[in-house]
């Protein structure tokens, strides 16, 4: 498990970018765990908020993704 990063922002795309700059390419769940302490596999809340943030970063061109193989996750994200 990747260590939670202490960033003084309020759940934003920039928080995801900062985590990716520090840790390098991560899967979607690893980004959410590191940036927000949210684990998609064990939390019963909605993932929509965090998925929408990631999509906004992709749309703006701030975050990029590439396919990964031999893994449960389909993509890894990077800046």
N, C-alpha and C positions, 0 to 999 in steps of 0.2 A: 504494500500500500504506500502511496506517495503521501508525504507529509503535507498537511494543510498549511497554506501560505497565509500569513497575516497581512492582508491588504486593506487599507482604510477606505474602501469604496463600497457602495451599496448595491451589490448584485448587478453588475453591468458587463457589457461586452468587453470593456477595457480591463476588467478584472480577469476575464478569460484570457485576453491577450497577454497580460502580465504573467500569468501562470505559464502560458506556452513559451514565453520568452525565457523564463527561469528554467523550466523542466524539459523543454524541447517537445517533439511530437507526442501527443497523447490521444487516447481514444475519448469518445464523448463522455463515457462514465468517469474516466480518470480526471477529465477537466472538471466535471461537476463535483466530484469528491474533493479535489484539491482546492478549487476556488471557493466553493460554497458549503462544503461538508455534506453534500446531498448525494446519497448513493441510490441510484435508480433501482438496484436489485433488492434493496431492503426497505426503502421508504415506501409508504403507501400513499403519499401525496402525488399530485399530478406532476408530470415531467414537462408539461407544455411551456411553462414560463422559461425554463432553462433551454429547452430545444429552440424556442423562438429567439432567444438571445444568440444562440449559436448560429442560427440561420441569418440573423441580421448581420453578424460579423462576416459570414460568407458572402452575402449580397453586397456589402460595402467593400469587399475585397481585402478586409483587414486580416481575416483568417482564411486559410486555404486547407484543402483536404486531399488525401490520396488514398487509394484503396490499399487494404492490407489483406493478405491471404493467410490461411492456416490459423485463423483466429475467429472467435465468435463475433467480434466487432467487424464491421465492414470497412470502416475508414479510420484513419488517424489524422488529426488536425494539427496544423503548425502555422507559424507566422513567418 
